[in-house]
Structures are given as structure tokens and as C-alpha cells.
Amino acid sequence: MSPKNKGKFGKGKSTEIPETDEFISGVDRILRALKPHALRIGIFFGVVAVIVVSFTVWKWWGQRKAAAATSSYARAVGLSQVPVSKEAPEDAAKGVPDPRELPTHFPTRADRAKAVLSQVEELQSEYGSTGVARQADMLAADALYEVGKYGDAAEHYRAYIDHGGPEELVVTAREGLAYSLEAQAMADKNASSRQAALEKALAAFEAMQPKAEGPRRDEALFHQARVLAELGRTDDAVKRFQQILADHPSSSLKDDVELRLLALRAGPSK
């Protein structure tokens, strides 16, 4: 028999006390059912915890890495803009201290280019997997062109074009590639191979901005006309210059184009 429960004052109707609470009983049944799988469940939640912690650490480290890469990139950009002069600018000491600790000047353009290259190499060595490091290919290419390493500059311009970036910078990289090929061609003393190399430069300038309404289209046409004139294809050069005047009447190159057209129409001086 179950024990009796008296009323408030010890009298009254007797009631039976339930042996177990329904909720506790339900939980107990669940626990008993899960008991054989406890080890596997523990492992599962342990793995989930490791994944969550690992993802959190990875995200934190990625943000920290990106910040460090951006700082290194900013220094490389800063170095590329340091003035070139034999002596430090007069107002150098009066300016606000630069946290990047940039030099006040470089004696030569080659010295500045070498400093930029060193910074880019450090950036790409430590943070090569970041987008910021890939953007630094443009800085490296410009610096290599500056010191006359046109072949190496072309490779970095190609790398930038391949991985991409803002449209304006991609167009600039295509221009840099074409300039590098042109410089290599002009340094070739063999007339036949120089002509072939100039044809490659021409193709690169044609790829600089193929869109008729794209940015810097007039500049791309201008470069094409220049190289065509160098190749001795005068009629084609004239047509490209005329195309600039027709399609881009407000181009900042208009005066230069008109002067070059006059020179081409006049022919070689006797």
C-alpha cells in the first residue's frame, strides 16, 4: 500500500503520492537509452568543440595576417612615393612623424626601386597567400621596369593581369606589360628580331583596352599608333591617330596626336 497523506490539519481525505515525477521519469528513460552511446556522443561533441575553436582561431589569425599584410603593403606604396633627391627636403624635419618610418628621400630612382622591391619580396614571402600580397605585383613590376629589368617586370605585370584587380589597375598592368615588351624590343640590336619583338609589343598595346568605350581607350590607341610608326607602317599609324581624334575629340592627347600626324604626313626629313 502507498503511504497516506493527511490534510492540512492531519485530517481529511487521503491521497496517494506518485512514485516518480513524469518529467524526471522521461529524462531517466532518455539517459538510459543514450548510455550505450555515451562514448560516441562525447567524441562527437568534442569534435564539434574543436572545430568551433579551430575556426575561431583561424578567423582571428586570418584577420591578423591580413592586417599585417596590409601594413607591409602600405609601406611598399609609401616607399614608391618617397622623393628622389641628393639631399633631404628642407621641410622633412617639420612634418608629422610617419608611423611607417619611411626615409625622407632616395639619392636615385634605382635606390628607391630597390627599396620597394625589397619590401615587396618581404611581403610576398611572409603573406604570399593574401590578396594584398598579390596586389603588390604591380609595385614590383614598376620597380623592376625602373631599374631596366624589363623581362622580370613583364612577368610581374602578367601575374597581376592573371590574378586581377580593379579594372583601372588591370588596364595599367596591360600597359606596363606592353611597355616592357617595347623596351626589350628597342634594346635588341638585331633589326629582324627587334621588328618581331615590336609586333609583340603592338599586340600587347592592342590588348591594353580592347573596349571601344573602356577607360583609357584613347591612350591605348595612341601607343598602338606610336609602335606602328616605329615599325614603318605609316599609313596604319595615321589611321590610329585619326581614330583618336574621331572617337575621343576631348582627349588630353589631342595636341600630341595632331603634331605626330603632321610629322607622319610630312614624311622623313631630307
NUDO-438849 format. One record per residue: y, x, z of N, C-alpha, C in turn; residue in one letter. Coordinates in Angstrom, 3 decimals. Example, Ala and Ser with C-alpha at 12.3 -4.5 7.8 and 13.67 -1.06 7.14 Angstrom:
2
> n.yy; n.xx; n.zz; ca.yy; ca.xx; ca.zz; c.yy; c.xx; c.zz; code
> -5.690; 13.190; 7.800; -4.500; 12.300; 7.800; -3.300; 13.200; 7.800; A;
> -2.250; 12.850; 7.080; -1.060; 13.670; 7.140; 0.030; 12.900; 7.870; S;
REM end
This chain:
270
> n.yy; n.xx; n.zz; ca.yy; ca.xx; ca.zz; c.yy; c.xx; c.zz; code
> -1.190; 0.831; 0.000; 0.000; 0.000; 0.000; 1.244; 0.869; 0.000; M;
> 2.255; 0.417; -0.666; 3.522; 1.167; -0.671; 4.279; 0.848; 0.574; S;
> 5.050; 1.798; 1.103; 5.839; 1.560; 2.319; 6.847; 0.467; 2.093; P;
> 7.135; -0.273; 3.191; 8.097; -1.374; 3.126; 9.491; -0.861; 3.419; K;
> 10.482; -1.492; 2.786; 11.871; -1.138; 3.037; 12.566; -2.334; 3.643; N;
> 13.006; -2.174; 4.887; 13.674; -3.271; 5.579; 15.104; -3.406; 5.116; K;
> 15.707; -4.562; 5.432; 17.077; -4.823; 5.053; 18.043; -4.004; 5.857; G;
> 19.324; -4.375; 5.742; 20.386; -3.597; 6.376; 20.222; -3.509; 7.866; K;
> 19.775; -4.591; 8.500; 19.662; -4.600; 9.966; 18.212; -4.586; 10.396; F;
> 17.354; -4.050; 9.544; 15.956; -3.932; 9.931; 15.170; -5.172; 9.662; G;
> 15.782; -6.202; 9.195; 15.094; -7.444; 8.875; 15.353; -7.787; 7.416; K;
> 14.684; -8.721; 6.933; 14.924; -9.152; 5.566; 13.713; -8.923; 4.711; G;
> 13.906; -9.223; 3.464; 12.797; -9.162; 2.543; 12.400; -7.724; 2.268; K;
> 11.107; -7.491; 2.232; 10.600; -6.144; 1.941; 10.622; -5.904; 0.440; S;
> 10.955; -4.631; 0.047; 10.937; -4.225; -1.371; 10.129; -2.966; -1.507; T;
> 9.519; -2.797; -2.673; 8.753; -1.577; -2.911; 9.653; -0.499; -3.506; E;
> 9.484; 0.769; -3.073; 10.241; 1.924; -3.608; 9.462; 2.472; -4.786; I;
> 10.065; 2.585; -5.967; 9.327; 3.121; -7.122; 8.870; 4.541; -6.852; P;
> 7.696; 4.860; -7.340; 7.134; 6.201; -7.078; 7.950; 7.287; -7.774; E;
> 8.469; 7.059; -9.014; 9.255; 8.083; -9.742; 10.390; 7.405; -10.467; T;
> 11.479; 8.139; -10.633; 12.601; 7.652; -11.431; 12.216; 7.719; -12.906; D;
> 12.621; 6.698; -13.687; 12.212; 6.638; -15.094; 12.727; 7.824; -15.908; E;
> 14.009; 8.228; -15.680; 14.593; 9.357; -16.431; 13.894; 10.668; -16.094; F;
> 13.701; 10.898; -14.771; 13.035; 12.125; -14.348; 11.628; 12.176; -14.916; I;
> 10.999; 11.038; -14.934; 9.648; 10.970; -15.465; 9.637; 11.332; -16.949; S;
> 10.653; 10.850; -17.694; 10.740; 11.159; -19.127; 10.947; 12.637; -19.365; G;
> 11.863; 13.246; -18.609; 12.118; 14.684; -18.726; 10.865; 15.467; -18.411; V;
> 10.184; 15.018; -17.366; 8.967; 15.713; -16.958; 7.942; 15.696; -18.087; D;
> 7.825; 14.548; -18.758; 6.873; 14.456; -19.862; 7.253; 15.411; -20.991; R;
> 8.579; 15.493; -21.278; 9.057; 16.403; -22.342; 8.748; 17.850; -21.988; I;
> 9.025; 18.210; -20.721; 8.768; 19.581; -20.291; 7.296; 19.936; -20.378; L;
> 6.467; 18.969; -19.977; 5.032; 19.233; -20.042; 4.590; 19.405; -21.501; R;
> 5.232; 18.625; -22.413; 4.870; 18.721; -23.825; 5.330; 20.045; -24.441; A;
> 6.482; 20.546; -23.961; 7.038; 21.775; -24.531; 6.456; 23.044; -23.921; L;
> 5.827; 22.895; -22.781; 5.352; 24.069; -22.049; 4.491; 24.988; -22.900; K;
> 3.564; 24.488; -23.710; 2.740; 25.392; -24.524; 3.551; 26.162; -25.567; P;
> 4.751; 25.627; -25.918; 5.571; 26.264; -26.955; 6.754; 27.030; -26.369; H;
> 6.740; 27.215; -25.076; 7.899; 27.821; -24.400; 8.231; 29.189; -24.967; A;
> 7.212; 30.002; -25.230; 7.469; 31.355; -25.717; 8.155; 31.333; -27.074; L;
> 7.627; 30.495; -27.973; 8.225; 30.421; -29.300; 9.644; 29.870; -29.254; R;
> 9.849; 28.868; -28.394; 11.202; 28.293; -28.261; 12.166; 29.337; -27.706; I;
> 11.706; 30.111; -26.746; 12.551; 31.159; -26.172; 12.922; 32.196; -27.214; G;
> 11.934; 32.556; -28.038; 12.209; 33.524; -29.100; 13.213; 32.955; -30.094; I;
> 13.047; 31.675; -30.452; 13.945; 31.039; -31.424; 15.392; 31.080; -30.943; F;
> 15.597; 30.618; -29.696; 16.966; 30.610; -29.170; 17.495; 32.027; -28.973; F;
> 16.602; 32.959; -28.688; 17.027; 34.356; -28.568; 17.506; 34.893; -29.905; G;
> 16.781; 34.554; -30.968; 17.175; 34.992; -32.310; 18.504; 34.356; -32.703; V;
> 18.650; 33.054; -32.407; 19.926; 32.379; -32.711; 21.080; 33.066; -31.999; V;
> 20.862; 33.411; -30.744; 21.919; 34.082; -29.967; 22.279; 35.423; -30.586; A;
> 21.252; 36.168; -31.008; 21.501; 37.470; -31.633; 22.299; 37.297; -32.924; V;
> 21.931; 36.272; -33.722; 22.636; 36.024; -34.975; 24.100; 35.682; -34.720; I;
> 24.336; 34.812; -33.743; 25.713; 34.404; -33.419; 26.535; 35.602; -32.965; V;
> 25.967; 36.396; -32.071; 26.686; 37.575; -31.565; 26.916; 38.576; -32.696; V;
> 25.876; 38.781; -33.512; 25.999; 39.740; -34.609; 27.073; 39.308; -35.599; S;
> 27.100; 38.011; -35.920; 28.104; 37.504; -36.855; 29.503; 37.675; -36.283; F;
> 29.650; 37.403; -34.997; 30.956; 37.550; -34.346; 31.425; 38.997; -34.393; T;
> 30.504; 39.919; -34.082; 30.845; 41.346; -34.105; 31.162; 41.790; -35.522; V;
> 30.330; 41.322; -36.489; 30.554; 41.698; -37.893; 31.911; 41.219; -38.373; W;
> 32.266; 39.981; -38.024; 33.554; 39.436; -38.446; 34.695; 40.216; -37.809; K;
> 34.539; 40.533; -36.532; 35.585; 41.307; -35.840; 35.726; 42.677; -36.479; W;
> 34.577; 43.321; -36.756; 34.612; 44.654; -37.345; 35.192; 44.607; -38.757; W;
> 34.848; 43.550; -39.519; 35.392; 43.408; -40.863; 36.905; 43.268; -40.842; G;
> 37.415; 42.498; -39.887; 38.861; 42.323; -39.770; 39.533; 43.631; -39.366; Q;
> 38.873; 44.334; -38.452; 39.430; 45.616; -38.001; 39.411; 46.628; -39.145; R;
> 38.305; 46.642; -39.911; 38.173; 47.554; -41.041; 39.209; 47.245; -42.109; K;
> 39.404; 45.958; -42.387; 40.392; 45.551; -43.389; 41.799; 45.957; -42.961; A;
> 42.087; 45.819; -41.671; 43.412; 46.196; -41.158; 43.634; 47.698; -41.307; A;
> 42.599; 48.485; -40.995; 42.714; 49.941; -41.108; 42.872; 50.352; -42.570; A;
> 42.119; 49.691; -43.457; 42.213; 49.997; -44.881; 43.599; 49.658; -45.414; A;
> 44.150; 48.533; -44.970; 45.483; 48.127; -45.408; 46.536; 49.131; -44.950; T;
> 46.383; 49.625; -43.728; 47.314; 50.623; -43.200; 47.262; 51.907; -44.031; S;
> 46.038; 52.315; -44.389; 45.868; 53.522; -45.200; 46.449; 53.320; -46.592; S;
> 46.247; 52.130; -47.139; 46.783; 51.820; -48.468; 48.314; 51.833; -48.436; Y;
> 48.885; 51.261; -47.379; 50.347; 51.228; -47.243; 50.919; 52.642; -47.211; A;
> 50.191; 53.537; -46.569; 50.656; 54.926; -46.524; 50.605; 55.557; -47.915; R;
> 49.546; 55.260; -48.676; 49.431; 55.794; -50.033; 50.577; 55.286; -50.909; A;
> 50.893; 53.988; -50.776; 52.016; 53.417; -51.528; 53.318; 54.101; -51.116; V;
> 53.485; 54.280; -49.802; 54.687; 54.939; -49.301; 54.843; 56.348; -49.839; G;
> 53.746; 57.088; -49.883; 53.790; 58.458; -50.408; 54.215; 58.474; -51.875; L;
> 53.755; 57.480; -52.641; 54.094; 57.439; -54.065; 55.578; 57.167; -54.297; S;
> 56.281; 56.703; -53.254; 57.699; 56.363; -53.390; 58.632; 57.362; -52.703; Q;
> 58.048; 58.397; -52.118; 58.876; 59.428; -51.469; 59.683; 60.160; -52.554; V;
> 60.979; 60.373; -52.346; 61.793; 61.032; -53.376; 61.377; 62.492; -53.623; P;
> 61.612; 62.931; -54.857; 61.323; 64.316; -55.241; 62.637; 65.078; -55.297; V;
> 62.757; 66.098; -54.474; 63.967; 66.918; -54.451; 63.658; 68.233; -53.743; S;
> 64.445; 69.237; -54.033; 64.210; 70.552; -53.417; 64.544; 70.536; -51.936; K;
> 65.480; 69.704; -51.552; 65.867; 69.607; -50.150; 65.780; 68.162; -49.680; E;
> 65.666; 68.003; -48.368; 65.564; 66.664; -47.796; 66.875; 65.903; -48.022; A;
> 66.818; 64.613; -48.295; 68.039; 63.806; -48.458; 68.916; 63.897; -47.206; P;
> 70.224; 63.851; -47.407; 71.157; 64.006; -46.291; 70.986; 62.923; -45.233; E;
> 70.650; 61.723; -45.654; 70.548; 60.615; -44.702; 69.136; 60.455; -44.129; D;
> 68.263; 61.429; -44.383; 66.872; 61.316; -43.935; 66.766; 61.207; -42.418; A;
> 67.583; 61.992; -41.705; 67.505; 62.004; -40.244; 68.147; 60.767; -39.622; A;
> 68.967; 60.055; -40.390; 69.674; 58.899; -39.843; 68.871; 57.603; -39.942; K;
> 67.849; 57.610; -40.767; 67.090; 56.393; -40.996; 66.212; 56.013; -39.811; G;
> 65.695; 54.794; -39.850; 64.780; 54.321; -38.807; 63.452; 55.054; -38.955; V;
> 62.879; 55.556; -37.869; 61.604; 56.288; -37.953; 60.523; 55.448; -38.634; P;
> 59.812; 56.056; -39.562; 58.772; 55.357; -40.311; 57.437; 55.513; -39.576; D;
> 56.782; 54.400; -39.195; 55.503; 54.494; -38.475; 54.409; 55.151; -39.312; P;
> 54.599; 55.209; -40.626; 53.595; 55.844; -41.486; 53.721; 57.362; -41.475; R;
> 54.794; 57.870; -40.855; 55.028; 59.310; -40.742; 55.030; 59.977; -42.118; E;
> 55.801; 59.418; -43.021; 55.892; 59.969; -44.370; 56.842; 61.158; -44.396; L;
> 56.624; 62.085; -45.305; 57.572; 63.204; -45.452; 58.896; 62.685; -46.006; P;
> 59.948; 63.410; -45.772; 61.262; 62.978; -46.261; 61.405; 63.186; -47.765; T;
> 60.641; 64.152; -48.318; 60.738; 64.443; -49.750; 59.561; 65.325; -50.173; H;
> 59.413; 65.468; -51.480; 58.448; 66.417; -52.046; 59.198; 67.334; -53.000; F;
> 58.870; 68.617; -53.004; 59.581; 69.555; -53.892; 59.382; 69.238; -55.376; P;
> 58.178; 68.787; -55.736; 57.893; 68.484; -57.147; 57.102; 67.175; -57.252; T;
> 57.072; 66.635; -58.448; 56.303; 65.422; -58.696; 54.809; 65.692; -58.531; R;
> 54.401; 66.904; -58.883; 52.992; 67.269; -58.736; 52.585; 67.279; -57.263; A;
> 53.484; 67.766; -56.400; 53.196; 67.774; -54.956; 53.029; 66.345; -54.441; D;
> 53.888; 65.478; -54.892; 53.789; 64.081; -54.460; 52.488; 63.448; -54.959; R;
> 52.156; 63.714; -56.217; 50.926; 63.156; -56.785; 49.704; 63.635; -56.012; A;
> 49.684; 64.897; -55.634; 48.544; 65.440; -54.879; 48.424; 64.781; -53.513; K;
> 49.557; 64.513; -52.887; 49.536; 63.848; -51.578; 48.989; 62.428; -51.701; A;
> 49.398; 61.731; -52.758; 48.896; 60.365; -52.993; 47.393; 60.396; -53.226; V;
> 46.939; 61.329; -54.048; 45.505; 61.434; -54.350; 44.693; 61.717; -53.098; L;
> 45.215; 62.581; -52.248; 44.519; 62.903; -51.001; 44.381; 61.663; -50.119; S;
> 45.444; 60.879; -50.034; 45.411; 59.662; -49.219; 44.454; 58.621; -49.809; Q;
> 44.464; 58.478; -51.118; 43.568; 57.517; -51.770; 42.112; 57.931; -51.590; V;
> 41.844; 59.230; -51.707; 40.470; 59.718; -51.518; 39.986; 59.416; -50.103; E;
> 40.862; 59.604; -49.126; 40.512; 59.308; -47.733; 40.248; 57.803; -47.568; E;
> 41.112; 57.002; -48.150; 40.965; 55.542; -48.071; 39.639; 55.087; -48.685; L;
> 39.358; 55.561; -49.883; 38.152; 55.106; -50.579; 36.886; 55.695; -49.980; Q;
> 37.013; 56.838; -49.331; 35.856; 57.429; -48.658; 35.470; 56.631; -47.418; S;
> 36.453; 56.199; -46.654; 36.189; 55.505; -45.400; 36.048; 53.990; -45.563; E;
> 36.774; 53.421; -46.536; 36.789; 51.960; -46.666; 36.523; 51.525; -48.110; Y;
> 35.645; 52.255; -48.785; 35.394; 52.010; -50.197; 34.913; 50.616; -50.535; G;
> 34.301; 49.926; -49.575; 33.757; 48.600; -49.843; 34.811; 47.493; -49.761; S;
> 36.010; 47.825; -49.326; 37.046; 46.802; -49.165; 37.833; 46.602; -50.458; T;
> 38.389; 45.399; -50.604; 39.212; 45.104; -51.766; 40.457; 45.964; -51.820; G;
> 40.983; 46.301; -50.647; 42.185; 47.139; -50.579; 41.911; 48.507; -51.189; V;
> 40.759; 49.086; -50.873; 40.412; 50.405; -51.404; 40.281; 50.363; -52.924; A;
> 39.746; 49.264; -53.446; 39.607; 49.146; -54.903; 40.975; 49.037; -55.581; R;
> 41.917; 48.367; -54.911; 43.268; 48.268; -55.474; 43.932; 49.633; -55.581; Q;
> 43.493; 50.579; -54.754; 44.086; 51.920; -54.750; 43.749; 52.708; -56.005; A;
> 42.825; 52.199; -56.841; 42.523; 52.882; -58.105; 43.774; 53.039; -58.958; D;
> 44.668; 52.072; -58.876; 45.901; 52.139; -59.664; 46.770; 53.315; -59.196; M;
> 46.879; 53.477; -57.890; 47.673; 54.587; -57.356; 47.070; 55.931; -57.761; L;
> 45.745; 56.024; -57.683; 45.075; 57.269; -58.062; 45.285; 57.564; -59.544; A;
> 45.169; 56.533; -60.375; 45.338; 56.715; -61.820; 46.742; 57.217; -62.146; A;
> 47.756; 56.599; -61.538; 49.137; 57.021; -61.786; 49.363; 58.474; -61.361; D;
> 48.790; 58.837; -60.209; 48.959; 60.201; -59.703; 48.253; 61.202; -60.611; A;
> 47.066; 60.867; -61.082; 46.320; 61.760; -61.974; 47.052; 61.930; -63.306; L;
> 47.634; 60.854; -63.802; 48.429; 60.950; -65.031; 49.623; 61.878; -64.796; Y;
> 50.205; 61.757; -63.622; 51.382; 62.571; -63.282; 51.085; 64.071; -63.349; E;
> 49.876; 64.458; -62.952; 49.521; 65.894; -62.955; 48.798; 66.297; -64.235; V;
> 48.770; 65.416; -65.222; 48.209; 65.778; -66.518; 46.705; 65.664; -66.646; G;
> 46.047; 65.026; -65.684; 44.599; 64.839; -65.771; 44.337; 63.484; -66.421; K;
> 44.569; 63.422; -67.725; 44.553; 62.150; -68.442; 43.166; 61.509; -68.501; Y;
> 42.133; 62.331; -68.633; 40.779; 61.793; -68.658; 40.413; 61.114; -67.352; G;
> 40.722; 61.779; -66.230; 40.440; 61.197; -64.910; 41.305; 59.957; -64.671; D;
> 42.543; 60.029; -65.130; 43.438; 58.861; -64.981; 42.864; 57.665; -65.733; A;
> 42.367; 57.907; -66.940; 41.792; 56.823; -67.736; 40.620; 56.165; -67.013; A;
> 39.789; 56.967; -66.340; 38.642; 56.413; -65.622; 39.087; 55.495; -64.483; E;
> 40.126; 55.899; -63.772; 40.616; 55.065; -62.666; 41.298; 53.799; -63.194; H;
> 41.997; 53.912; -64.325; 42.585; 52.708; -64.918; 41.474; 51.745; -65.345; Y;
> 40.417; 52.277; -65.928; 39.278; 51.438; -66.338; 38.650; 50.764; -65.115; R;
> 38.506; 51.531; -64.036; 37.914; 50.967; -62.817; 38.751; 49.805; -62.306; A;
> 40.075; 49.954; -62.341; 40.944; 48.870; -61.877; 40.799; 47.650; -62.783; Y;
> 40.765; 47.874; -64.085; 40.633; 46.765; -65.032; 39.319; 46.028; -64.792; I;
> 38.255; 46.790; -64.513; 36.927; 46.199; -64.324; 36.848; 45.318; -63.079; D;
> 37.381; 45.820; -61.949; 37.278; 45.011; -60.726; 38.408; 44.003; -60.599; H;
> 39.471; 44.185; -61.371; 40.504; 43.168; -61.437; 41.517; 43.202; -60.308; G;
> 42.549; 42.389; -60.470; 43.645; 42.294; -59.516; 44.651; 41.299; -60.069; G;
> 45.861; 41.262; -59.536; 46.897; 40.378; -60.078; 47.102; 40.643; -61.573; P;
> 47.364; 39.586; -62.334; 47.467; 39.720; -63.795; 48.467; 40.796; -64.217; E;
> 49.616; 40.819; -63.562; 50.643; 41.797; -63.936; 50.129; 43.228; -63.757; E;
> 49.365; 43.473; -62.687; 48.843; 44.816; -62.450; 47.700; 45.153; -63.406; L;
> 46.916; 44.159; -63.782; 45.854; 44.406; -64.763; 46.475; 44.810; -66.110; V;
> 47.541; 44.126; -66.496; 48.247; 44.479; -67.729; 48.795; 45.902; -67.620; V;
> 49.340; 46.244; -66.463; 49.868; 47.590; -66.250; 48.753; 48.628; -66.315; T;
> 47.587; 48.294; -65.780; 46.451; 49.220; -65.839; 46.000; 49.427; -67.286; A;
> 46.005; 48.358; -68.083; 45.652; 48.492; -69.507; 46.659; 49.387; -70.221; R;
> 47.933; 49.226; -69.862; 48.965; 50.079; -70.442; 48.736; 51.532; -70.039; E;
> 48.419; 51.746; -68.753; 48.162; 53.103; -68.278; 46.981; 53.739; -68.983; G;
> 45.933; 52.955; -69.208; 44.765; 53.459; -69.927; 45.154; 53.885; -71.338; L;
> 45.921; 53.033; -72.021; 46.346; 53.348; -73.384; 47.232; 54.596; -73.416; A;
> 48.149; 54.709; -72.454; 48.997; 55.901; -72.362; 48.145; 57.158; -72.162; Y;
> 47.123; 57.042; -71.309; 46.258; 58.195; -71.041; 45.520; 58.632; -72.303; S;
> 45.018; 57.653; -73.065; 44.326; 57.967; -74.313; 45.289; 58.576; -75.331; L;
> 46.516; 58.064; -75.346; 47.524; 58.607; -76.265; 47.868; 60.047; -75.889; E;
> 48.021; 60.299; -74.591; 48.350; 61.650; -74.142; 47.222; 62.629; -74.472; A;
> 45.979; 62.190; -74.298; 44.845; 63.028; -74.665; 44.856; 63.329; -76.165; Q;
> 45.169; 62.307; -76.948; 45.206; 62.484; -78.395; 46.282; 63.487; -78.809; A;
> 47.460; 63.348; -78.229; 48.570; 64.220; -78.604; 48.340; 65.668; -78.172; M;
> 47.465; 65.851; -77.173; 47.156; 67.215; -76.722; 46.091; 67.876; -77.588; A;
> 45.453; 67.107; -78.456; 44.411; 67.625; -79.338; 45.055; 68.339; -80.532; D;
> 44.723; 69.588; -80.737; 45.343; 70.361; -81.813; 44.649; 70.186; -83.156; K;
> 43.494; 69.538; -83.142; 42.784; 69.281; -84.392; 43.303; 67.975; -84.990; N;
> 43.853; 68.042; -86.177; 44.503; 66.871; -86.787; 43.545; 65.699; -86.963; A;
> 42.335; 65.972; -87.390; 41.376; 64.900; -87.643; 40.973; 64.170; -86.368; S;
> 40.605; 64.939; -85.338; 40.191; 64.308; -84.077; 41.376; 63.666; -83.370; S;
> 42.588; 64.217; -83.593; 43.782; 63.614; -82.991; 44.025; 62.230; -83.585; R;
> 43.843; 62.102; -84.892; 44.012; 60.795; -85.533; 43.008; 59.781; -84.986; Q;
> 41.767; 60.223; -84.827; 40.732; 59.322; -84.308; 41.058; 58.897; -82.883; A;
> 41.565; 59.853; -82.092; 41.920; 59.538; -80.708; 43.117; 58.596; -80.643; A;
> 44.057; 58.750; -81.566; 45.217; 57.856; -81.614; 44.796; 56.433; -81.988; L;
> 43.778; 56.314; -82.810; 43.258; 54.985; -83.161; 42.704; 54.295; -81.908; E;
> 42.063; 55.067; -81.038; 41.545; 54.508; -79.780; 42.704; 54.072; -78.883; K;
> 43.762; 54.886; -78.874; 44.947; 54.525; -78.079; 45.573; 53.250; -78.620; A;
> 45.625; 53.138; -79.947; 46.174; 51.932; -80.571; 45.371; 50.701; -80.157; L;
> 44.047; 50.823; -80.181; 43.186; 49.702; -79.780; 43.432; 49.323; -78.319; A;
> 43.665; 50.336; -77.490; 43.928; 50.074; -76.073; 45.263; 49.359; -75.887; A;
> 46.268; 49.744; -76.671; 47.560; 49.055; -76.585; 47.449; 47.624; -77.122; F;
> 46.585; 47.404; -78.090; 46.371; 46.051; -78.603; 45.690; 45.171; -77.554; E;
> 44.888; 45.807; -76.691; 44.211; 45.068; -75.617; 45.090; 44.915; -74.381; A;
> 46.228; 45.600; -74.370; 47.112; 45.561; -73.207; 47.516; 44.134; -72.855; M;
> 47.981; 43.376; -73.839; 48.341; 41.972; -73.626; 48.045; 41.201; -74.914; Q;
> 46.821; 40.705; -75.047; 46.435; 40.004; -76.270; 47.001; 38.592; -76.385; P;
> 47.485; 38.036; -75.267; 48.014; 36.664; -75.295; 49.435; 36.645; -75.861; K;
> 49.643; 35.781; -76.852; 50.950; 35.704; -77.503; 52.058; 35.346; -76.523; A;
> 51.740; 34.519; -75.522; 52.736; 34.105; -74.543; 52.573; 34.816; -73.203; E;
> 51.736; 35.824; -73.167; 51.475; 36.523; -71.913; 52.613; 37.444; -71.507; G;
> 52.666; 37.812; -70.214; 53.721; 38.718; -69.754; 53.630; 40.087; -70.416; P;
> 54.788; 40.639; -70.760; 54.935; 41.968; -71.341; 54.322; 42.079; -72.743; R;
> 54.213; 40.967; -73.411; 53.689; 40.973; -74.777; 54.578; 41.808; -75.690; R;
> 55.902; 41.724; -75.508; 56.813; 42.490; -76.355; 56.611; 43.988; -76.162; D;
> 56.322; 44.406; -74.926; 56.090; 45.831; -74.665; 54.800; 46.305; -75.321; E;
> 53.778; 45.455; -75.289; 52.513; 45.804; -75.929; 52.706; 46.005; -77.432; A;
> 53.466; 45.107; -78.063; 53.745; 45.228; -79.499; 54.557; 46.497; -79.788; L;
> 55.479; 46.803; -78.895; 56.310; 47.993; -79.062; 55.442; 49.254; -79.071; F;
> 54.523; 49.347; -78.107; 53.637; 50.514; -78.053; 52.763; 50.598; -79.305; H;
> 52.281; 49.446; -79.767; 51.449; 49.442; -80.971; 52.241; 49.984; -82.167; Q;
> 53.476; 49.541; -82.281; 54.317; 49.990; -83.386; 54.569; 51.491; -83.312; A;
> 54.807; 51.982; -82.102; 55.021; 53.426; -81.930; 53.829; 54.234; -82.438; R;
> 52.626; 53.820; -81.999; 51.426; 54.569; -82.361; 51.138; 54.443; -83.856; V;
> 51.378; 53.255; -84.407; 51.194; 53.074; -85.846; 52.107; 54.026; -86.628; L;
> 53.326; 54.197; -86.176; 54.258; 55.133; -86.820; 53.734; 56.556; -86.707; A;
> 53.183; 56.885; -85.536; 52.626; 58.223; -85.323; 51.425; 58.466; -86.242; E;
> 50.668; 57.413; -86.507; 49.516; 57.515; -87.393; 49.918; 57.565; -88.870; L;
> 51.206; 57.364; -89.147; 51.674; 57.383; -90.524; 51.561; 56.039; -91.218; G;
> 51.238; 55.017; -90.468; 51.105; 53.655; -91.034; 52.450; 52.944; -90.889; R;
> 53.407; 53.404; -91.665; 54.789; 52.958; -91.524; 54.959; 51.457; -91.746; T;
> 54.345; 50.938; -92.795; 54.504; 49.502; -93.092; 53.998; 48.637; -91.934; D;
> 52.850; 49.026; -91.359; 52.308; 48.269; -90.226; 53.220; 48.383; -89.009; D;
> 53.795; 49.575; -88.822; 54.704; 49.788; -87.694; 55.931; 48.889; -87.838; A;
> 56.474; 48.820; -89.052; 57.654; 47.977; -89.312; 57.336; 46.518; -88.998; V;
> 56.161; 46.062; -89.407; 55.771; 44.665; -89.159; 55.688; 44.367; -87.665; K;
> 55.165; 45.305; -86.897; 55.061; 45.079; -85.449; 56.448; 45.035; -84.807; R;
> 57.325; 45.931; -85.225; 58.685; 45.910; -84.683; 59.384; 44.602; -85.048; F;
> 59.195; 44.153; -86.280; 59.807; 42.896; -86.713; 59.227; 41.708; -85.937; Q;
> 57.968; 41.793; -85.604; 57.329; 40.722; -84.825; 57.982; 40.583; -83.457; Q;
> 58.379; 41.718; -82.874; 59.058; 41.666; -81.577; 60.373; 40.899; -81.705; I;
> 61.139; 41.209; -82.750; 62.430; 40.548; -82.941; 62.261; 39.064; -83.214; L;
> 61.181; 38.710; -83.921; 60.957; 37.306; -84.266; 60.416; 36.504; -83.092; A;
> 59.452; 37.073; -82.385; 58.790; 36.329; -81.307; 59.479; 36.475; -79.954; D;
> 60.234; 37.563; -79.793; 60.881; 37.833; -78.495; 62.339; 38.246; -78.721; H;
> 63.164; 37.336; -79.232; 64.555; 37.677; -79.566; 65.394; 38.143; -78.377; P;
> 65.002; 37.774; -77.176; 65.772; 38.192; -75.996; 65.131; 39.385; -75.275; S;
> 64.217; 40.056; -75.932; 63.534; 41.201; -75.319; 64.531; 42.307; -74.971; S;
> 64.281; 42.944; -73.837; 65.139; 44.068; -73.426; 64.950; 45.271; -74.348; S;
> 63.921; 45.237; -75.185; 63.634; 46.335; -76.110; 64.336; 46.160; -77.451; L;
> 65.085; 45.088; -77.606; 65.669; 44.745; -78.900; 66.468; 45.889; -79.518; K;
> 67.357; 46.509; -78.754; 68.195; 47.590; -79.294; 67.341; 48.766; -79.756; D;
> 66.365; 49.127; -78.957; 65.490; 50.244; -79.314; 64.681; 49.916; -80.563; D;
> 64.201; 48.673; -80.651; 63.427; 48.243; -81.822; 64.269; 48.355; -83.091; V;
> 65.504; 47.896; -83.037; 66.375; 47.937; -84.216; 66.661; 49.367; -84.656; E;
> 66.835; 50.262; -83.686; 67.068; 51.672; -84.027; 65.832; 52.286; -84.680; L;
> 64.668; 51.964; -84.153; 63.436; 52.510; -84.731; 63.176; 51.941; -86.129; R;
> 63.521; 50.682; -86.325; 63.375; 50.094; -87.655; 64.275; 50.804; -88.665; L;
> 65.500; 51.101; -88.277; 66.413; 51.827; -89.159; 65.845; 53.187; -89.530; L;
> 65.282; 53.871; -88.524; 64.724; 55.201; -88.772; 63.516; 55.125; -89.708; A;
> 62.646; 54.126; -89.501; 61.457; 53.990; -90.341; 61.817; 53.622; -91.786; L;
> 62.820; 52.753; -91.948; 63.223; 52.335; -93.295; 63.942; 53.454; -94.042; R;
> 64.603; 54.310; -93.264; 65.303; 55.425; -93.893; 64.330; 56.474; -94.392; A;
> 63.157; 56.495; -93.779; 62.146; 57.465; -94.183; 62.425; 58.825; -93.588; G;
> 61.548; 59.819; -93.831; 61.740; 61.155; -93.265; 62.981; 61.826; -93.843; P;
> 63.665; 62.561; -92.970; 64.889; 63.252; -93.409; 64.518; 64.412; -94.330; S;
> 65.367; 64.648; -95.325; 65.102; 65.726; -96.297; 65.878; 66.969; -95.924; K;
REM end
